[in-house]
Amino acid sequence: MNETQYELRFASLFIEGRAYAFPCDAEGHVDIDSLSAKARLNYFYARTVIGREFSVPSVLRCALH
């Protein structure tokens, strides 16, 4: 059975292919409490530098098999 999962992806404005991605729901809500300490710091960093280092995040579907 295929299950759909989502990720919130912050793409770099300057380095093609560089991005931060975090698991989220279909609306882009990230469960902060489920992230590791390092992932939580990266999430808050990416949000802080939107428009300066990273683009506005997008919600992407990721099919699990």
C-alpha positions as CSV (number, residue, x, y, z in Angstrom):
1,M,0.0,0.0,0.0
2,N,1.3,3.5,-0.9
3,E,1.2,6.1,1.8
4,T,1.6,9.8,1.1
5,Q,3.9,11.9,3.2
6,Y,4.8,15.6,2.9
7,E,7.8,17.7,3.4
8,L,8.3,21.4,3.9
9,R,11.3,22.4,1.7
10,F,13.3,25.6,2.0
11,A,15.4,25.9,-1.2
12,S,18.6,27.9,-1.3
13,L,18.5,31.2,-3.2
14,F,22.2,30.9,-4.2
15,I,23.3,27.3,-4.3
16,E,21.3,25.0,-6.7
17,G,20.3,21.8,-5.0
18,R,20.9,23.0,-1.4
19,A,17.8,22.9,0.7
20,Y,16.4,22.1,4.1
21,A,13.4,19.7,4.2
22,F,11.3,18.8,7.2
23,P,8.4,16.3,7.5
24,C,5.0,18.1,7.7
25,D,1.3,17.6,7.0
26,A,-0.5,18.5,3.8
27,E,-0.8,22.1,5.0
28,G,2.9,22.5,5.7
29,H,2.6,22.3,9.5
30,V,5.8,20.9,11.0
31,D,5.6,19.0,14.3
32,I,8.4,20.8,16.1
33,D,8.4,18.3,19.0
34,S,9.2,15.4,16.7
35,L,12.3,17.0,15.3
36,S,15.8,16.3,16.7
37,A,17.5,19.2,18.4
38,K,19.7,19.8,15.4
39,A,16.8,19.6,12.9
40,R,14.8,22.0,15.1
41,L,17.7,24.5,15.0
42,N,17.9,24.1,11.2
43,Y,14.2,24.6,10.9
44,F,14.2,27.9,12.9
45,Y,17.3,29.1,11.0
46,A,15.7,28.4,7.6
47,R,12.5,30.2,8.7
48,T,14.6,33.2,9.9
49,V,16.5,33.7,6.6
50,I,13.6,33.4,4.2
51,G,14.2,35.9,1.4
52,R,17.9,36.3,2.3
53,E,19.3,32.7,2.0
54,F,16.3,30.5,1.4
55,S,13.1,30.8,-0.7
56,V,9.6,30.7,0.8
57,P,9.1,27.1,1.6
58,S,7.0,24.8,-0.5
59,V,5.0,21.7,0.5
60,L,6.0,18.6,-1.5
61,R,4.4,15.2,-1.7
62,C,6.6,12.2,-1.1
63,A,5.2,8.8,-1.9
64,L,6.3,6.0,0.4
65,H,6.3,2.4,-0.9
